Amino acid sequence: MPRPPLVSVCIAHYHGIDLIDACIASVRAQTLADVEIIVHDDASTDASAAHIRTHHPDVRLIESAENVGFCIANNRM
């Protein structure tokens, strides 16, 4: 049975296509190897979700059908 990751980094995201690559890269630059990255896209209309799926296929992406805000996004993650 696979062991769960030691750390989960949760990123609440909305219309940040210009920032998400640097954000994910900064998480990956950490020395801890056992990290999962979870991004909740809060119904962005700037193609962020498609960008994350294409460029970061290992990131667990939660796509919201509607903008639910920071608190609900964090609860979902």
C-alpha positions as CSV (number, residue, x, y, z in Angstrom):
1,M,0.0,0.0,0.0
2,P,1.5,3.4,-1.0
3,R,2.5,5.7,1.8
4,P,0.8,9.1,1.7
5,P,3.0,12.2,1.1
6,L,4.7,13.7,4.2
7,V,3.6,17.2,3.2
8,S,0.7,18.6,1.1
9,V,1.1,22.1,-0.2
10,C,-2.3,23.6,-1.0
11,I,-2.5,26.5,-3.4
12,A,-5.8,28.4,-3.7
13,H,-5.6,29.9,-7.2
14,Y,-7.7,32.4,-9.1
15,H,-6.6,34.2,-12.3
16,G,-2.9,33.7,-11.6
17,I,-1.7,32.2,-14.8
18,D,1.3,34.6,-14.8
19,L,2.3,33.5,-11.2
20,I,1.4,29.8,-11.0
21,D,4.6,28.4,-12.6
22,A,6.8,30.4,-10.2
23,C,4.7,29.3,-7.3
24,I,4.9,25.6,-8.2
25,A,8.6,25.9,-8.9
26,S,9.2,27.4,-5.5
27,V,7.5,24.4,-3.9
28,R,9.6,22.0,-6.0
29,A,12.8,23.8,-5.0
30,Q,12.4,22.8,-1.4
31,T,14.7,20.0,-0.2
32,L,11.9,17.8,1.2
33,A,11.3,15.2,-1.5
34,D,8.0,13.8,-0.2
35,V,5.6,16.6,-1.2
36,E,2.4,16.7,-3.1
37,I,1.1,19.9,-4.6
38,I,-2.7,20.5,-4.7
39,V,-4.1,23.5,-6.6
40,H,-7.7,24.6,-6.3
41,D,-8.6,26.7,-9.4
42,D,-11.5,28.9,-8.4
43,A,-13.2,29.1,-11.8
44,S,-10.5,31.2,-13.5
45,T,-11.3,32.3,-17.0
46,D,-7.7,32.9,-18.0
47,A,-7.0,29.3,-19.0
48,S,-5.1,28.6,-15.8
49,A,-6.6,25.1,-15.3
50,A,-5.6,24.0,-18.8
51,H,-2.2,25.5,-18.3
52,I,-1.7,23.6,-15.0
53,R,-3.0,20.3,-16.5
54,T,-0.6,20.7,-19.5
55,H,2.6,22.0,-17.8
56,H,2.2,20.4,-14.3
57,P,0.6,17.0,-14.8
58,D,1.8,15.7,-11.5
59,V,0.0,18.5,-9.6
60,R,-3.4,17.4,-8.2
61,L,-5.8,19.9,-9.7
62,I,-9.3,20.6,-8.3
63,E,-11.3,22.7,-10.7
64,S,-14.3,24.6,-9.3
65,A,-17.2,25.2,-11.6
66,E,-17.9,28.5,-9.8
67,N,-15.9,31.0,-7.8
68,V,-16.3,29.9,-4.2
69,G,-13.6,32.0,-2.5
70,F,-10.6,31.3,-0.4
71,C,-12.1,29.6,2.6
72,I,-14.1,27.0,0.6
73,A,-11.2,26.4,-1.8
74,N,-9.0,25.6,1.2
75,N,-11.6,23.3,2.7
76,R,-11.9,21.4,-0.6
77,M,-8.1,20.9,-0.7
